[in-house]
């Protein structure tokens, strides 16, 4: 069997996954990435002595594709999962003072695994807790793949099932904002159902949380590059694709600023607007749909204190603009007794363009409200990272805009978290899209192989 040549454009998780799967199937693969690193929007950079992640990324035990990716690049031990779901939730706006609750699971089967935690959750009334159980049972009956769900917003559905504004704020949005990057009223019911049904209502441990104990760049760039090299993939960084054209022979020509490459297969694993710019005529029936897939920002606030102010690895917050706080001290390489906290702020439209001085004045007092030990601590560094197009916006109707891996032109495929994976814009969606594109390409060349997540395609 001849070694067909595939060119993968884009070195994020989707592109790296595609390249690895194609190379493992015996293809000759070239991976082109315009940035000086791999990893897409999940990367690290140096700030003095610190190694900083551009944003806090987590995954769940149900994220089987991303877990496959970690195994494939030999990085699973560097991003372990919790033994059991356990999320501290601190409400600083309670009338009787700050109250700490926890969302944790037991060893009981679904849906009883969360019953005990929910029964003691102090941020909802007894009636609100009971209503959550009824809504969860109704949610469990939904099919996230049902196209009808795509046109309904999650908040409307929650309201129809007895969820109060407080219940949405203190539970549904607490999880949904972090996973969907949207509030319930701006989220497709289909995508919300995917998140909650898969994460909380499928298997006992599905929502156990994992995160990198090392910089993301160690996983998504360093280990990924090592795996690509071992698989025989030619990886070219700082290489921008300028034109993609189909030859009379049916093969492809990929032009960069420095060379032209001929390929049997091309996979565009880039954001939707970049893909739109490179698509040849006729590749999609309505390519402008890609431009209608809106984006949503995420802001990360980074604070380095001169002492330890947080004893938990992370927590979520209510009654404050702060959403989720993570201890990144060890992962960043900080070793002088200080503590480095990262605030992950999704749905950040109001803050994304604010000056650092404004964000400092807003978030440092909030951290002092949440963490009494921070009130006497010195702030050694404060900075922000902004991803203005961090995710696609999961608004109602977005499902009809997301294309599958196959285009209408033989030999050309799409990958990216924004494609039709059934998942919101997560690392899981990115890896799944790369697997789908690779296996669609292999099928088109009659080089079928076993899919890592199911029997075979």
C-alpha positions as CSV (number, residue, x, y, z in Angstrom):
1,X,0.0,0.0,0.0
2,X,1.4,3.4,-1.0
3,X,2.0,6.0,1.6
4,X,-0.6,8.7,0.7
5,X,0.4,12.2,1.7
6,X,-1.8,14.2,4.0
7,X,-1.4,17.8,4.9
8,X,-3.0,19.0,8.1
9,X,-3.3,22.8,8.5
10,X,-3.4,23.8,12.1
11,X,-1.5,22.5,15.1
12,X,-4.1,22.8,17.9
13,X,-5.5,19.7,19.6
14,X,-7.7,19.0,16.6
15,X,-4.8,19.2,14.1
16,X,-2.4,17.2,16.3
17,X,-5.0,14.5,16.8
18,X,-5.7,14.3,13.1
19,X,-2.0,14.1,12.2
20,X,-1.3,11.3,14.8
21,X,-4.3,9.2,13.7
22,X,-3.3,9.5,10.0
23,X,0.3,8.7,10.7
24,X,-0.6,5.8,12.8
25,X,-2.6,4.5,9.8
26,X,0.5,4.5,7.7
27,X,0.1,7.8,5.9
28,X,2.9,10.3,5.3
29,X,1.8,13.5,7.1
30,X,2.9,17.1,7.1
31,X,1.5,19.3,9.9
32,X,1.6,23.1,9.3
33,X,1.1,25.6,12.1
34,X,1.4,29.4,11.8
35,X,2.3,29.9,15.4
36,X,5.8,29.1,16.9
37,X,4.2,26.3,19.0
38,X,1.6,23.6,19.0
39,X,-1.5,23.6,21.3
40,X,-3.8,26.1,19.8
41,X,-5.6,28.1,22.5
42,X,-4.5,25.8,25.3
43,X,-0.8,26.8,25.7
44,X,1.8,28.2,28.0
45,X,4.2,31.1,28.0
46,X,7.0,32.5,30.2
47,X,6.6,35.5,32.4
48,X,9.8,36.0,34.3
49,X,10.4,32.9,36.3
50,X,6.8,31.7,35.9
51,X,5.4,29.4,33.3
52,X,1.9,30.6,32.7
53,X,-1.1,28.9,31.1
54,X,-3.0,31.3,28.9
55,X,-6.2,30.0,30.6
56,X,-7.2,27.3,33.1
57,X,-8.4,24.2,31.3
58,X,-10.0,21.2,32.9
59,X,-11.6,18.0,31.6
60,X,-13.9,15.4,33.0
61,X,-13.7,11.6,33.3
62,X,-16.4,11.4,30.6
63,X,-14.1,13.2,28.2
64,X,-12.9,10.0,26.7
65,X,-11.4,11.5,23.6
66,X,-9.2,14.0,25.5
67,X,-8.2,11.2,27.8
68,X,-7.2,9.2,24.7
69,X,-5.1,12.2,23.6
70,X,-3.3,12.3,27.0
71,X,-2.5,8.6,26.7
72,X,-1.4,9.0,23.1
73,X,1.2,11.7,24.0
74,X,2.2,9.9,27.2
75,X,0.8,12.7,29.4
76,X,-2.0,11.1,31.5
77,X,0.0,11.0,34.7
78,X,0.7,14.8,34.4
79,X,-3.1,15.6,34.3
80,X,-4.7,13.2,36.8
81,X,-8.4,13.1,37.7
82,X,-10.0,13.5,41.1
83,X,-10.7,10.3,42.9
84,X,-14.3,11.6,43.2
85,X,-16.0,14.8,42.1
86,X,-15.6,17.4,44.8
87,X,-16.2,21.1,44.1
88,X,-16.1,23.6,46.9
89,X,-18.6,26.4,46.3
90,X,-18.3,29.6,48.3
91,X,-21.2,32.1,48.5
92,X,-20.0,35.5,49.9
93,X,-23.4,37.2,49.5
94,X,-25.4,35.1,51.9
95,X,-27.3,37.3,54.4
96,X,-25.8,35.5,57.3
97,X,-22.2,35.7,56.0
98,X,-20.1,33.6,53.6
99,X,-21.2,30.0,53.4
100,X,-19.2,27.1,51.9
101,X,-21.0,24.2,50.2
102,X,-19.7,21.3,48.2
103,X,-20.9,19.5,45.1
104,X,-19.5,16.0,45.4
105,X,-20.5,12.5,44.4
106,X,-20.9,9.3,46.4
107,X,-20.3,5.7,45.3
108,X,-24.0,5.2,44.7
109,X,-25.3,4.6,41.2
110,X,-26.7,7.4,39.0
111,X,-28.7,9.5,39.8
112,X,-28.4,8.7,43.5
113,X,-24.6,9.6,43.4
114,X,-25.4,13.3,43.8
115,X,-28.5,13.0,46.0
116,X,-26.7,13.4,49.3
117,X,-24.6,16.4,48.2
118,X,-27.7,18.1,46.7
119,X,-29.7,17.5,49.9
120,X,-27.0,19.4,51.9
121,X,-26.2,22.1,49.3
122,X,-26.6,25.2,51.4
123,X,-27.0,27.7,48.5
124,X,-30.5,26.5,47.7
125,X,-33.7,26.2,49.7
126,X,-35.2,22.8,50.4
127,X,-37.8,23.3,47.7
128,X,-35.2,24.4,45.2
129,X,-33.1,21.3,45.9
130,X,-36.2,19.1,45.3
131,X,-36.9,20.9,42.1
132,X,-33.4,20.2,40.8
133,X,-34.0,16.5,41.2
134,X,-37.1,16.6,39.1
135,X,-35.4,18.7,36.4
136,X,-32.5,16.3,36.3
137,X,-34.8,13.3,35.7
138,X,-36.5,15.2,32.9
139,X,-33.1,16.2,31.5
140,X,-32.0,12.6,31.5
141,X,-34.9,11.8,29.1
142,X,-33.7,14.2,26.5
143,X,-31.7,13.2,23.4
144,X,-28.9,15.9,22.9
145,X,-28.7,14.9,19.2
146,X,-32.4,15.8,18.7
147,X,-32.3,18.8,16.2
148,X,-35.4,20.3,17.9
149,X,-33.4,20.9,21.1
150,X,-30.9,23.1,19.2
151,X,-33.5,25.9,18.7
152,X,-34.5,26.2,22.3
153,X,-32.5,28.0,25.0
154,X,-31.6,26.2,28.2
155,X,-33.1,28.8,30.5
156,X,-36.5,28.5,28.9
157,X,-36.5,24.8,29.4
158,X,-35.3,25.1,33.0
159,X,-38.1,27.6,33.7
160,X,-40.6,25.1,32.3
161,X,-39.3,22.6,34.8
162,X,-39.6,24.7,37.9
163,X,-36.1,26.1,38.2
164,X,-36.0,29.4,40.0
165,X,-33.5,32.2,39.0
166,X,-31.5,31.4,42.1
167,X,-31.4,27.7,41.2
168,X,-30.1,28.6,37.8
169,X,-27.5,30.9,39.2
170,X,-26.3,28.7,42.0
171,X,-26.3,25.4,40.2
172,X,-27.0,25.2,36.5
173,X,-25.1,28.3,35.5
174,X,-22.3,27.5,38.0
175,X,-21.5,24.4,35.8
176,X,-22.8,25.7,32.5
177,X,-20.9,28.9,32.3
178,X,-17.6,27.0,32.8
179,X,-18.4,24.3,30.3
180,X,-20.4,26.2,27.7
181,X,-19.0,29.7,28.0
182,X,-22.6,31.0,28.1
183,X,-25.4,31.6,30.6
184,X,-28.4,29.4,30.3
185,X,-30.5,31.9,28.4
186,X,-27.7,32.1,25.7
187,X,-27.2,28.3,25.5
188,X,-28.7,25.8,23.1
189,X,-30.7,23.2,25.0
190,X,-29.0,20.5,22.9
191,X,-25.5,21.5,24.0
192,X,-26.6,22.0,27.6
193,X,-28.2,18.6,27.6
194,X,-25.0,17.1,26.3
195,X,-23.0,18.7,29.1
196,X,-25.3,17.8,32.0
197,X,-26.6,14.4,30.7
198,X,-23.1,13.2,29.9
199,X,-21.3,14.7,32.8
200,X,-23.7,14.3,35.6
201,X,-26.3,11.7,34.6
202,X,-24.5,9.0,32.6
203,X,-22.1,7.3,34.9
204,X,-21.2,7.6,38.5
205,X,-17.8,9.1,38.0
206,X,-18.4,10.9,34.7
207,X,-18.0,14.4,36.2
208,X,-14.7,13.8,38.2
209,X,-12.5,16.7,37.3
210,X,-9.0,16.5,35.9
211,X,-6.4,19.2,35.2
212,X,-2.8,19.6,34.3
213,X,-0.3,19.6,37.2
214,X,2.3,20.9,34.7
215,X,2.1,23.8,32.2
216,X,-0.3,23.0,29.4
217,X,2.6,23.6,27.0
218,X,4.4,20.6,28.4
219,X,1.4,18.5,27.2
220,X,0.0,20.1,24.1
221,X,3.3,21.3,22.7
222,X,6.3,19.4,24.2
223,X,4.8,15.9,24.5
224,X,2.6,16.4,21.4
225,X,5.7,17.3,19.3
226,X,7.5,14.3,20.7
227,X,4.6,12.0,19.7
228,X,4.4,13.5,16.3
229,X,8.1,13.1,15.7
230,X,8.0,9.5,16.8
231,X,5.0,8.9,14.4
232,X,7.0,10.3,11.5
233,X,5.0,13.4,11.1
234,X,6.8,16.4,9.5
235,X,5.9,19.4,11.7
236,X,6.5,22.9,10.4
237,X,5.9,25.8,12.8
238,X,5.7,29.5,11.8
239,X,4.3,28.3,8.5
240,X,1.2,30.0,7.2
241,X,-0.9,28.5,4.4
242,X,-1.7,31.1,1.8
243,X,-3.7,29.1,-0.8
244,X,-5.4,25.7,-1.2
245,X,-6.2,24.4,-4.7
246,X,-7.4,21.2,-6.3
247,X,-5.4,19.9,-9.2
248,X,-6.8,18.4,-12.4
249,X,-5.5,15.0,-11.2
250,X,-7.8,15.2,-8.1
251,X,-4.9,15.8,-5.7
252,X,-4.3,19.0,-3.7
253,X,-1.7,21.7,-3.7
254,X,-1.1,23.6,-0.5
255,X,0.9,26.8,-0.8
256,X,2.7,28.4,2.1
257,X,4.9,31.4,2.2
258,X,8.0,29.3,1.6
259,X,6.9,26.2,-0.4
260,X,4.2,24.3,-2.2
261,X,3.1,20.8,-1.1
262,X,1.2,18.2,-3.1
263,X,-1.2,16.0,-1.1
264,X,-3.8,13.4,-1.5
265,X,-5.7,14.6,1.5
266,X,-6.0,18.0,3.2
267,X,-7.5,18.6,6.7
268,X,-8.2,22.2,7.7
269,X,-8.0,22.2,11.5
270,X,-8.2,25.9,12.0
271,X,-10.8,28.3,13.4
272,X,-13.9,28.7,11.3
273,X,-13.1,32.1,9.8
274,X,-9.6,30.8,8.7
275,X,-11.2,27.7,7.3
276,X,-13.7,29.9,5.3
277,X,-10.9,31.9,3.8
278,X,-9.1,28.8,2.6
279,X,-12.0,26.7,1.3
280,X,-12.1,26.3,-2.5
281,X,-15.3,27.0,-4.3
282,X,-17.9,24.2,-4.0
283,X,-16.3,22.7,-0.8
284,X,-19.5,23.5,1.2
285,X,-23.0,24.2,-0.1
286,X,-23.2,27.3,2.0
287,X,-19.7,28.2,3.3
288,X,-20.9,31.5,4.7
289,X,-22.6,29.6,7.5
290,X,-19.1,29.3,9.0
291,X,-19.1,33.1,9.4
292,X,-22.3,32.9,11.3
293,X,-20.8,30.8,14.0
294,X,-20.2,33.5,16.6
295,X,-17.4,33.4,19.2
296,X,-17.3,34.1,22.9
297,X,-14.4,35.4,25.0
298,X,-12.7,34.1,28.2
299,X,-10.6,36.2,30.5
300,X,-8.1,34.9,32.9
301,X,-6.9,37.0,35.9
302,X,-3.5,36.0,37.3
303,X,-2.5,37.0,40.8
304,X,0.8,36.2,42.6
305,X,0.7,36.7,46.4
306,X,3.7,36.7,48.7
307,X,2.2,34.0,50.9
308,X,-0.3,31.2,50.8
309,X,-3.9,32.5,50.8
310,X,-5.8,29.4,49.5
311,X,-5.6,25.9,50.8
312,X,-7.9,24.2,48.3
313,X,-6.7,23.3,44.7
314,X,-9.7,25.2,43.4
315,X,-13.1,26.5,44.2
316,X,-16.2,28.1,42.6
317,X,-17.7,31.3,43.8
318,X,-21.2,32.8,44.1
319,X,-22.3,36.4,45.0
320,X,-19.2,37.9,43.4
321,X,-17.9,38.5,39.8
322,X,-15.3,35.9,40.5
323,X,-16.2,32.5,39.0
324,X,-13.6,29.9,39.5
325,X,-10.2,30.2,41.3
326,X,-7.3,27.7,40.8
327,X,-4.0,27.3,42.6
328,X,-1.3,27.3,39.9
329,X,1.7,27.7,42.2
330,X,3.3,24.3,41.6
331,X,2.5,24.1,37.9
332,X,4.0,27.5,37.3
333,X,7.3,26.8,39.0
334,X,6.8,29.3,41.8
335,X,9.0,28.0,44.7
336,X,9.7,31.0,46.9
337,X,6.8,30.6,49.4
338,X,4.3,32.7,47.5
339,X,1.1,31.6,45.9
340,X,-0.1,32.0,42.3
341,X,-3.9,32.0,41.7
342,X,-5.6,32.0,38.4
343,X,-9.2,33.2,38.0
344,X,-11.0,31.7,35.1
345,X,-13.7,34.1,33.9
346,X,-16.0,32.8,31.2
347,X,-18.8,34.9,29.5
348,X,-16.3,37.7,29.8
349,X,-17.9,40.1,27.3
350,X,-18.0,42.9,29.9
351,X,-14.4,42.6,31.0
352,X,-12.5,41.4,28.0
353,X,-11.4,44.8,26.8
354,X,-11.0,46.5,30.2
355,X,-7.6,47.9,31.1
356,X,-5.5,45.9,33.6
357,X,-5.9,48.7,36.1
358,X,-9.7,48.5,36.0
359,X,-9.6,44.7,36.3
360,X,-7.1,45.0,39.2
361,X,-9.4,47.4,41.1
362,X,-12.4,45.0,40.4
363,X,-10.9,41.6,41.2
364,X,-8.4,42.1,44.1
365,X,-11.1,43.3,46.5
366,X,-13.3,40.4,45.5
367,X,-10.5,37.9,46.3
368,X,-10.1,39.5,49.7
369,X,-13.9,39.0,50.2
370,X,-13.5,35.3,49.3
371,X,-10.1,34.7,51.0
372,X,-9.6,36.4,54.3
373,X,-5.9,35.4,54.2
374,X,-5.5,37.6,51.1
375,X,-6.3,40.7,53.1
376,X,-2.9,40.9,54.7
377,X,-1.0,39.5,51.8
378,X,1.1,41.5,49.3
379,X,0.3,41.3,45.6
380,X,3.7,40.7,43.9
381,X,2.2,40.4,40.4
382,X,-1.1,41.0,38.7
383,X,-1.7,40.4,35.0
384,X,-4.4,39.2,32.6
385,X,-4.7,37.0,29.6
386,X,-7.4,37.5,27.1
387,X,-8.9,35.1,24.5
388,X,-11.4,37.2,22.6
389,X,-12.5,34.3,20.4
390,X,-11.9,31.5,23.0
391,X,-14.9,29.4,22.0
392,X,-17.7,29.3,19.6
393,X,-20.9,30.8,21.1
394,X,-23.3,27.9,22.0
395,X,-26.4,29.9,21.2
396,X,-29.7,28.3,20.1
397,X,-29.4,27.4,16.4
398,X,-25.7,27.0,16.3
399,X,-26.1,23.3,15.6
400,X,-27.4,23.9,12.1
401,X,-24.3,26.0,11.3
402,X,-21.6,23.5,12.4
403,X,-20.3,21.4,9.5
404,X,-19.3,17.8,9.7
405,X,-15.8,16.5,8.9
406,X,-16.5,15.8,5.3
407,X,-16.8,18.5,2.7
408,X,-18.4,18.3,-0.7
409,X,-15.0,18.1,-2.4
410,X,-13.2,14.7,-2.2
411,X,-10.0,14.7,-0.2
412,X,-10.8,17.8,1.8
413,X,-11.9,17.6,5.5
414,X,-12.6,19.9,8.4
415,X,-11.6,19.6,12.1
416,X,-11.9,21.9,15.1
417,X,-14.0,22.2,18.2
418,X,-16.5,24.2,16.2
419,X,-17.4,21.4,13.8
420,X,-20.3,19.1,14.4
421,X,-19.0,16.9,17.2
422,X,-22.1,17.2,19.4
423,X,-20.0,18.8,22.1
424,X,-19.5,22.4,23.1
425,X,-16.2,24.1,22.4
426,X,-13.9,22.1,24.7
427,X,-10.7,20.2,24.5
428,X,-12.9,17.1,24.2
429,X,-14.7,18.5,21.1
430,X,-11.3,19.4,19.5
431,X,-9.9,15.9,19.9
432,X,-13.1,14.3,18.7
433,X,-13.1,16.5,15.6
434,X,-9.6,15.4,14.8
435,X,-10.5,11.8,15.2
436,X,-13.6,12.2,13.0
437,X,-11.6,14.1,10.3
438,X,-8.8,11.5,10.2
439,X,-11.2,8.5,10.0
440,X,-13.3,10.2,7.3
441,X,-10.1,10.8,5.3
442,X,-9.0,7.2,5.8
443,X,-12.4,5.9,4.6
444,X,-12.1,8.1,1.5
445,X,-8.8,6.5,0.7
446,X,-10.2,3.0,1.5
447,X,-7.7,2.8,4.4
448,X,-10.1,2.1,7.2
449,X,-8.8,1.5,10.7
450,X,-10.3,0.9,14.2
451,X,-11.5,4.1,15.8
452,X,-10.1,4.7,19.2
453,X,-13.5,5.4,20.7
454,X,-15.6,2.8,19.1
455,X,-15.5,-0.6,17.3
456,X,-14.6,0.6,13.8
457,X,-15.6,3.0,11.1
